[in-house]
Amino acid sequence: MGGTFQFENVAFQKIPAFPKKDEIVSTEELQEIIQSVMMESIYGHLRAFTG
């Protein structure tokens, strides 16, 4: 039984930096964003009639 390995060098890709503290949203903020988007997608068409 035998085997061979072939290694190939690929272009270096820099790993993205971790987000800074002010770039991270809390769970509550994320929930508010999701809720807002969902409400807009469901009821957004009614805005023309109510506003």
PQR file of N, CA, C, O and H, with PARSE charges and radii, in Angstrom:
ATOM      1  N   MET A   1       0.854  -1.161   0.000 -0.4000 1.5000
ATOM      2  CA  MET A   1       0.000   0.000   0.000 -0.0000 2.0000
ATOM      3  C   MET A   1       0.903   1.229   0.000  0.5500 1.7000
ATOM      4  O   MET A   1       1.890   1.287   0.733 -0.5500 1.4000
ATOM      5  N   GLY A   2       0.565   2.179  -0.805 -0.4000 1.5000
ATOM      6  CA  GLY A   2       1.356   3.398  -0.881 -0.0000 2.0000
ATOM      7  C   GLY A   2       0.484   4.573  -1.258  0.5500 1.7000
ATOM      8  O   GLY A   2      -0.698   4.419  -1.565 -0.5500 1.4000
ATOM      9  H   GLY A   2      -0.237   2.131  -1.401  0.4000 1.0000
ATOM     10  N   GLY A   3       1.076   5.735  -1.229 -0.4000 1.5000
ATOM     11  CA  GLY A   3       0.335   6.931  -1.592 -0.0000 2.0000
ATOM     12  C   GLY A   3       1.279   8.092  -1.831  0.5500 1.7000
ATOM     13  O   GLY A   3       2.441   8.067  -1.424 -0.5500 1.4000
ATOM     14  H   GLY A   3       2.037   5.860  -0.979  0.4000 1.0000
ATOM     15  N   THR A   4       0.770   9.090  -2.486 -0.4000 1.5000
ATOM     16  CA  THR A   4       1.565  10.295  -2.732 -0.0000 2.0000
ATOM     17  C   THR A   4       0.739  11.514  -2.337  0.5500 1.7000
ATOM     18  O   THR A   4      -0.492  11.480  -2.322 -0.5500 1.4000
ATOM     19  H   THR A   4      -0.174   9.111  -2.817  0.4000 1.0000
ATOM     20  N   PHE A   5       1.443  12.575  -2.023 -0.4000 1.5000
ATOM     21  CA  PHE A   5       0.811  13.843  -1.692 -0.0000 2.0000
ATOM     22  C   PHE A   5       1.297  14.899  -2.661  0.5500 1.7000
ATOM     23  O   PHE A   5       2.465  14.902  -3.051 -0.5500 1.4000
ATOM     24  H   PHE A   5       2.442  12.602  -2.035  0.4000 1.0000
ATOM     25  N   GLN A   6       0.421  15.781  -3.044 -0.4000 1.5000
ATOM     26  CA  GLN A   6       0.810  16.907  -3.884 -0.0000 2.0000
ATOM     27  C   GLN A   6       0.334  18.180  -3.201  0.5500 1.7000
ATOM     28  O   GLN A   6      -0.856  18.338  -2.929 -0.5500 1.4000
ATOM     29  H   GLN A   6      -0.528  15.779  -2.728  0.4000 1.0000
ATOM     30  N   PHE A   7       1.265  19.085  -2.926 -0.4000 1.5000
ATOM     31  CA  PHE A   7       0.962  20.359  -2.286 -0.0000 2.0000
ATOM     32  C   PHE A   7       1.004  21.457  -3.322  0.5500 1.7000
ATOM     33  O   PHE A   7       1.880  21.480  -4.187 -0.5500 1.4000
ATOM     34  H   PHE A   7       2.231  18.956  -3.147  0.4000 1.0000
ATOM     35  N   GLU A   8       0.053  22.364  -3.230 -0.4000 1.5000
ATOM     36  CA  GLU A   8      -0.009  23.464  -4.170 -0.0000 2.0000
ATOM     37  C   GLU A   8      -0.115  24.772  -3.398  0.5500 1.7000
ATOM     38  O   GLU A   8      -0.972  24.915  -2.525 -0.5500 1.4000
ATOM     39  H   GLU A   8      -0.658  22.345  -2.528  0.4000 1.0000
ATOM     40  N   ASN A   9       0.741  25.710  -3.715 -0.4000 1.5000
ATOM     41  CA  ASN A   9       0.679  27.025  -3.087 -0.0000 2.0000
ATOM     42  C   ASN A   9      -0.413  27.844  -3.762  0.5500 1.7000
ATOM     43  O   ASN A   9      -0.508  27.889  -4.989 -0.5500 1.4000
ATOM     44  H   ASN A   9       1.436  25.594  -4.424  0.4000 1.0000
ATOM     45  N   VAL A  10      -1.225  28.481  -2.950 -0.4000 1.5000
ATOM     46  CA  VAL A  10      -2.276  29.351  -3.482 -0.0000 2.0000
ATOM     47  C   VAL A  10      -2.018  30.768  -3.002  0.5500 1.7000
ATOM     48  O   VAL A  10      -1.260  30.987  -2.058 -0.5500 1.4000
ATOM     49  H   VAL A  10      -1.147  28.444  -1.953  0.4000 1.0000
ATOM     50  N   ALA A  11      -2.649  31.716  -3.653 -0.4000 1.5000
ATOM     51  CA  ALA A  11      -2.459  33.119  -3.290 -0.0000 2.0000
ATOM     52  C   ALA A  11      -2.896  33.340  -1.844  0.5500 1.7000
ATOM     53  O   ALA A  11      -3.911  32.801  -1.403 -0.5500 1.4000
ATOM     54  H   ALA A  11      -3.265  31.538  -4.420  0.4000 1.0000
ATOM     55  N   PHE A  12      -2.129  34.130  -1.121 -0.4000 1.5000
ATOM     56  CA  PHE A  12      -2.429  34.441   0.271 -0.0000 2.0000
ATOM     57  C   PHE A  12      -3.699  35.277   0.357  0.5500 1.7000
ATOM     58  O   PHE A  12      -3.858  36.255  -0.374 -0.5500 1.4000
ATOM     59  H   PHE A  12      -1.305  34.568  -1.479  0.4000 1.0000
ATOM     60  N   GLN A  13      -4.596  34.888   1.249 -0.4000 1.5000
ATOM     61  CA  GLN A  13      -5.813  35.657   1.464 -0.0000 2.0000
ATOM     62  C   GLN A  13      -5.834  36.114   2.916  0.5500 1.7000
ATOM     63  O   GLN A  13      -5.808  35.298   3.838 -0.5500 1.4000
ATOM     64  H   GLN A  13      -4.467  34.094   1.843  0.4000 1.0000
ATOM     65  N   LYS A  14      -5.882  37.418   3.104 -0.4000 1.5000
ATOM     66  CA  LYS A  14      -5.883  37.974   4.448 -0.0000 2.0000
ATOM     67  C   LYS A  14      -7.215  37.668   5.131  0.5500 1.7000
ATOM     68  O   LYS A  14      -8.283  37.819   4.539 -0.5500 1.4000
ATOM     69  H   LYS A  14      -5.904  38.080   2.355  0.4000 1.0000
ATOM     70  N   ILE A  15      -7.127  37.246   6.360 -0.4000 1.5000
ATOM     71  CA  ILE A  15      -8.325  36.964   7.142 -0.0000 2.0000
ATOM     72  C   ILE A  15      -8.935  38.297   7.567  0.5500 1.7000
ATOM     73  O   ILE A  15      -8.218  39.174   8.050 -0.5500 1.4000
ATOM     74  H   ILE A  15      -6.259  37.124   6.841  0.4000 1.0000
ATOM     75  N   PRO A  16     -10.252  38.465   7.396 -0.5600 1.5000
ATOM     76  CA  PRO A  16     -10.878  39.729   7.794  0.2800 2.0000
ATOM     77  C   PRO A  16     -10.688  39.983   9.293  0.5500 1.7000
ATOM     78  O   PRO A  16     -10.647  39.049  10.095 -0.5500 1.4000
ATOM     79  N   ALA A  17     -10.576  41.241   9.646 -0.4000 1.5000
ATOM     80  CA  ALA A  17     -10.414  41.623  11.050 -0.0000 2.0000
ATOM     81  C   ALA A  17     -11.699  41.339  11.814  0.5500 1.7000
ATOM     82  O   ALA A  17     -12.791  41.400  11.249 -0.5500 1.4000
ATOM     83  H   ALA A  17     -10.609  41.999   8.995  0.4000 1.0000
ATOM     84  N   PHE A  18     -11.569  41.034  13.082 -0.4000 1.5000
ATOM     85  CA  PHE A  18     -12.750  40.860  13.912 -0.0000 2.0000
ATOM     86  C   PHE A  18     -13.469  42.201  14.043  0.5500 1.7000
ATOM     87  O   PHE A  18     -12.823  43.249  14.059 -0.5500 1.4000
ATOM     88  H   PHE A  18     -10.682  40.984  13.541  0.4000 1.0000
ATOM     89  N   PRO A  19     -14.790  42.178  14.135 -0.5600 1.5000
ATOM     90  CA  PRO A  19     -15.510  43.446  14.276  0.2800 2.0000
ATOM     91  C   PRO A  19     -15.167  44.128  15.590  0.5500 1.7000
ATOM     92  O   PRO A  19     -14.874  43.483  16.597 -0.5500 1.4000
ATOM     93  N   LYS A  20     -15.213  45.443  15.545 -0.4000 1.5000
ATOM     94  CA  LYS A  20     -14.968  46.230  16.751 -0.0000 2.0000
ATOM     95  C   LYS A  20     -16.230  46.223  17.609  0.5500 1.7000
ATOM     96  O   LYS A  20     -17.314  45.890  17.131 -0.5500 1.4000
ATOM     97  H   LYS A  20     -15.452  45.967  14.727  0.4000 1.0000
ATOM     98  N   LYS A  21     -16.081  46.590  18.867 -0.4000 1.5000
ATOM     99  CA  LYS A  21     -17.202  46.543  19.798 -0.0000 2.0000
ATOM    100  C   LYS A  21     -18.389  47.366  19.299  0.5500 1.7000
ATOM    101  O   LYS A  21     -19.539  46.960  19.464 -0.5500 1.4000
ATOM    102  H   LYS A  21     -15.201  46.861  19.256  0.4000 1.0000
ATOM    103  N   ASP A  22     -18.112  48.521  18.689 -0.4000 1.5000
ATOM    104  CA  ASP A  22     -19.217  49.371  18.214 -0.0000 2.0000
ATOM    105  C   ASP A  22     -19.843  48.854  16.918  0.5500 1.7000
ATOM    106  O   ASP A  22     -20.837  49.414  16.458 -0.5500 1.4000
ATOM    107  H   ASP A  22     -17.178  48.851  18.555  0.4000 1.0000
ATOM    108  N   GLU A  23     -19.292  47.813  16.329 -0.4000 1.5000
ATOM    109  CA  GLU A  23     -19.837  47.230  15.102 -0.0000 2.0000
ATOM    110  C   GLU A  23     -20.677  45.978  15.383  0.5500 1.7000
ATOM    111  O   GLU A  23     -21.214  45.370  14.458 -0.5500 1.4000
ATOM    112  H   GLU A  23     -18.484  47.358  16.703  0.4000 1.0000
ATOM    113  N   ILE A  24     -20.788  45.601  16.644 -0.4000 1.5000
ATOM    114  CA  ILE A  24     -21.526  44.400  17.024 -0.0000 2.0000
ATOM    115  C   ILE A  24     -22.868  44.820  17.603  0.5500 1.7000
ATOM    116  O   ILE A  24     -22.930  45.697  18.464 -0.5500 1.4000
ATOM    117  H   ILE A  24     -20.351  46.095  17.396  0.4000 1.0000
ATOM    118  N   VAL A  25     -23.944  44.195  17.130 -0.4000 1.5000
ATOM    119  CA  VAL A  25     -25.264  44.501  17.672 -0.0000 2.0000
ATOM    120  C   VAL A  25     -25.611  43.475  18.742  0.5500 1.7000
ATOM    121  O   VAL A  25     -25.176  42.325  18.682 -0.5500 1.4000
ATOM    122  H   VAL A  25     -23.893  43.483  16.430  0.4000 1.0000
ATOM    123  N   SER A  26     -26.391  43.902  19.710 -0.4000 1.5000
ATOM    124  CA  SER A  26     -26.825  42.998  20.770 -0.0000 2.0000
ATOM    125  C   SER A  26     -27.954  42.113  20.239  0.5500 1.7000
ATOM    126  O   SER A  26     -28.506  42.357  19.166 -0.5500 1.4000
ATOM    127  H   SER A  26     -26.744  44.837  19.759  0.4000 1.0000
ATOM    128  N   THR A  27     -28.277  41.098  21.005 -0.4000 1.5000
ATOM    129  CA  THR A  27     -29.386  40.215  20.633 -0.0000 2.0000
ATOM    130  C   THR A  27     -30.680  41.002  20.522  0.5500 1.7000
ATOM    131  O   THR A  27     -31.479  40.774  19.613 -0.5500 1.4000
ATOM    132  H   THR A  27     -27.829  40.900  21.877  0.4000 1.0000
ATOM    133  N   GLU A  28     -30.885  41.936  21.456 -0.4000 1.5000
ATOM    134  CA  GLU A  28     -32.106  42.741  21.433 -0.0000 2.0000
ATOM    135  C   GLU A  28     -32.158  43.624  20.188  0.5500 1.7000
ATOM    136  O   GLU A  28     -33.203  43.740  19.548 -0.5500 1.4000
ATOM    137  H   GLU A  28     -30.236  42.121  22.194  0.4000 1.0000
ATOM    138  N   GLU A  29     -31.025  44.247  19.847 -0.4000 1.5000
ATOM    139  CA  GLU A  29     -30.978  45.092  18.654 -0.0000 2.0000
ATOM    140  C   GLU A  29     -31.234  44.270  17.398  0.5500 1.7000
ATOM    141  O   GLU A  29     -31.946  44.715  16.497 -0.5500 1.4000
ATOM    142  H   GLU A  29     -30.177  44.153  20.368  0.4000 1.0000
ATOM    143  N   LEU A  30     -30.660  43.082  17.335 -0.4000 1.5000
ATOM    144  CA  LEU A  30     -30.862  42.209  16.179 -0.0000 2.0000
ATOM    145  C   LEU A  30     -32.330  41.812  16.067  0.5500 1.7000
ATOM    146  O   LEU A  30     -32.893  41.796  14.972 -0.5500 1.4000
ATOM    147  H   LEU A  30     -30.082  42.721  18.067  0.4000 1.0000
ATOM    148  N   GLN A  31     -32.943  41.496  17.193 -0.4000 1.5000
ATOM    149  CA  GLN A  31     -34.364  41.123  17.191 -0.0000 2.0000
ATOM    150  C   GLN A  31     -35.225  42.279  16.702  0.5500 1.7000
ATOM    151  O   GLN A  31     -36.167  42.063  15.939 -0.5500 1.4000
ATOM    152  H   GLN A  31     -32.486  41.509  18.082  0.4000 1.0000
ATOM    153  N   GLU A  32     -34.918  43.505  17.128 -0.4000 1.5000
ATOM    154  CA  GLU A  32     -35.668  44.677  16.676 -0.0000 2.0000
ATOM    155  C   GLU A  32     -35.516  44.881  15.168  0.5500 1.7000
ATOM    156  O   GLU A  32     -36.485  45.212  14.485 -0.5500 1.4000
ATOM    157  H   GLU A  32     -34.153  43.680  17.748  0.4000 1.0000
ATOM    158  N   ILE A  33     -34.320  44.686  14.657 -0.4000 1.5000
ATOM    159  CA  ILE A  33     -34.076  44.830  13.216 -0.0000 2.0000
ATOM    160  C   ILE A  33     -34.872  43.795  12.444  0.5500 1.7000
ATOM    161  O   ILE A  33     -35.524  44.121  11.452 -0.5500 1.4000
ATOM    162  H   ILE A  33     -33.533  44.417  15.212  0.4000 1.0000
ATOM    163  N   ILE A  34     -34.821  42.547  12.893 -0.4000 1.5000
ATOM    164  CA  ILE A  34     -35.549  41.473  12.208 -0.0000 2.0000
ATOM    165  C   ILE A  34     -37.047  41.745  12.247  0.5500 1.7000
ATOM    166  O   ILE A  34     -37.737  41.586  11.241 -0.5500 1.4000
ATOM    167  H   ILE A  34     -34.290  42.282  13.699  0.4000 1.0000
ATOM    168  N   GLN A  35     -37.549  42.155  13.411 -0.4000 1.5000
ATOM    169  CA  GLN A  35     -38.977  42.440  13.538 -0.0000 2.0000
ATOM    170  C   GLN A  35     -39.392  43.590  12.619  0.5500 1.7000
ATOM    171  O   GLN A  35     -40.440  43.529  11.976 -0.5500 1.4000
ATOM    172  H   GLN A  35     -36.989  42.284  14.229  0.4000 1.0000
ATOM    173  N   SER A  36     -38.575  44.624  12.561 -0.4000 1.5000
ATOM    174  CA  SER A  36     -38.875  45.766  11.713 -0.0000 2.0000
ATOM    175  C   SER A  36     -38.929  45.367  10.241  0.5500 1.7000
ATOM    176  O   SER A  36     -39.831  45.781   9.513 -0.5500 1.4000
ATOM    177  H   SER A  36     -37.724  44.673  13.084  0.4000 1.0000
ATOM    178  N   VAL A  37     -37.972  44.570   9.812 -0.4000 1.5000
ATOM    179  CA  VAL A  37     -37.938  44.120   8.416 -0.0000 2.0000
ATOM    180  C   VAL A  37     -39.137  43.231   8.114  0.5500 1.7000
ATOM    181  O   VAL A  37     -39.753  43.355   7.056 -0.5500 1.4000
ATOM    182  H   VAL A  37     -37.240  44.234  10.404  0.4000 1.0000
ATOM    183  N   MET A  38     -39.468  42.336   9.038 -0.4000 1.5000
ATOM    184  CA  MET A  38     -40.614  41.453   8.821 -0.0000 2.0000
ATOM    185  C   MET A  38     -41.915  42.255   8.739  0.5500 1.7000
ATOM    186  O   MET A  38     -42.746  42.006   7.866 -0.5500 1.4000
ATOM    187  H   MET A  38     -38.967  42.235   9.898  0.4000 1.0000
ATOM    188  N   MET A  39     -42.087  43.217   9.649 -0.4000 1.5000
ATOM    189  CA  MET A  39     -43.311  44.028   9.639 -0.0000 2.0000
ATOM    190  C   MET A  39     -43.408  44.836   8.344  0.5500 1.7000
ATOM    191  O   MET A  39     -44.486  44.956   7.761 -0.5500 1.4000
ATOM    192  H   MET A  39     -41.411  43.420  10.358  0.4000 1.0000
ATOM    193  N   GLU A  40     -42.288  45.383   7.902 -0.4000 1.5000
ATOM    194  CA  GLU A  40     -42.278  46.158   6.655 -0.0000 2.0000
ATOM    195  C   GLU A  40     -42.615  45.260   5.470  0.5500 1.7000
ATOM    196  O   GLU A  40     -43.344  45.669   4.567 -0.5500 1.4000
ATOM    197  H   GLU A  40     -41.413  45.286   8.376  0.4000 1.0000
ATOM    198  N   SER A  41     -42.089  44.042   5.470 -0.4000 1.5000
ATOM    199  CA  SER A  41     -42.354  43.151   4.339 -0.0000 2.0000
ATOM    200  C   SER A  41     -43.793  42.662   4.338  0.5500 1.7000
ATOM    201  O   SER A  41     -44.353  42.398   3.274 -0.5500 1.4000
ATOM    202  H   SER A  41     -41.496  43.709   6.204  0.4000 1.0000
ATOM    203  N   ILE A  42     -44.399  42.537   5.510 -0.4000 1.5000
ATOM    204  CA  ILE A  42     -45.784  42.057   5.592 -0.0000 2.0000
ATOM    205  C   ILE A  42     -46.783  43.193   5.412  0.5500 1.7000
ATOM    206  O   ILE A  42     -47.752  43.057   4.666 -0.5500 1.4000
ATOM    207  H   ILE A  42     -43.944  42.752   6.374  0.4000 1.0000
ATOM    208  N   TYR A  43     -46.546  44.328   6.103 -0.4000 1.5000
ATOM    209  CA  TYR A  43     -47.534  45.401   6.136 -0.0000 2.0000
ATOM    210  C   TYR A  43     -47.108  46.662   5.398  0.5500 1.7000
ATOM    211  O   TYR A  43     -47.826  47.661   5.429 -0.5500 1.4000
ATOM    212  H   TYR A  43     -45.759  44.438   6.709  0.4000 1.0000
ATOM    213  N   GLY A  44     -45.981  46.638   4.749 -0.4000 1.5000
ATOM    214  CA  GLY A  44     -45.473  47.827   4.072 -0.0000 2.0000
ATOM    215  C   GLY A  44     -46.412  48.369   3.010  0.5500 1.7000
ATOM    216  O   GLY A  44     -46.474  49.579   2.796 -0.5500 1.4000
ATOM    217  H   GLY A  44     -45.398  45.826   4.724  0.4000 1.0000
ATOM    218  N   HIS A  45     -47.140  47.491   2.348 -0.4000 1.5000
ATOM    219  CA  HIS A  45     -48.062  47.931   1.297 -0.0000 2.0000
ATOM    220  C   HIS A  45     -49.243  48.705   1.865  0.5500 1.7000
ATOM    221  O   HIS A  45     -49.896  49.445   1.129 -0.5500 1.4000
ATOM    222  H   HIS A  45     -47.089  46.508   2.522  0.4000 1.0000
ATOM    223  N   LEU A  46     -49.534  48.557   3.155 -0.4000 1.5000
ATOM    224  CA  LEU A  46     -50.666  49.260   3.761 -0.0000 2.0000
ATOM    225  C   LEU A  46     -50.338  50.722   4.058  0.5500 1.7000
ATOM    226  O   LEU A  46     -51.238  51.532   4.280 -0.5500 1.4000
ATOM    227  H   LEU A  46     -49.004  47.956   3.753  0.4000 1.0000
ATOM    228  N   ARG A  47     -49.073  51.049   4.062 -0.4000 1.5000
ATOM    229  CA  ARG A  47     -48.643  52.410   4.387 -0.0000 2.0000
ATOM    230  C   ARG A  47     -49.279  53.414   3.430  0.5500 1.7000
ATOM    231  O   ARG A  47     -49.609  54.525   3.845 -0.5500 1.4000
ATOM    232  H   ARG A  47     -48.342  50.391   3.882  0.4000 1.0000
ATOM    233  N   ALA A  48     -49.457  53.057   2.175 -0.4000 1.5000
ATOM    234  CA  ALA A  48     -50.046  53.960   1.188 -0.0000 2.0000
ATOM    235  C   ALA A  48     -51.502  54.293   1.533  0.5500 1.7000
ATOM    236  O   ALA A  48     -51.997  55.362   1.176 -0.5500 1.4000
ATOM    237  H   ALA A  48     -49.189  52.154   1.838  0.4000 1.0000
ATOM    238  N   PHE A  49     -52.188  53.373   2.230 -0.4000 1.5000
ATOM    239  CA  PHE A  49     -53.603  53.574   2.556 -0.0000 2.0000
ATOM    240  C   PHE A  49     -53.802  54.244   3.890  0.5500 1.7000
ATOM    241  O   PHE A  49     -54.860  54.828   4.127 -0.5500 1.4000
ATOM    242  H   PHE A  49     -51.786  52.505   2.520  0.4000 1.0000
ATOM    243  N   THR A  50     -52.801  54.182   4.791 -0.4000 1.5000
ATOM    244  CA  THR A  50     -52.987  54.697   6.141 -0.0000 2.0000
ATOM    245  C   THR A  50     -52.290  56.016   6.361  0.5500 1.7000
ATOM    246  O   THR A  50     -52.557  56.690   7.355 -0.5500 1.4000
ATOM    247  H   THR A  50     -51.942  53.708   4.598  0.4000 1.0000
ATOM    248  N   GLY A  51     -51.412  56.402   5.472 -0.4000 1.5000
ATOM    249  CA  GLY A  51     -50.620  57.517   5.830 -0.0000 2.0000
ATOM    250  C   GLY A  51     -50.639  58.748   5.132  0.5500 1.7000
ATOM    251  O   GLY A  51     -49.922  59.678   5.500 -0.5500 1.4000
ATOM    252  H   GLY A  51     -51.194  55.854   4.664  0.4000 1.0000
TER
END
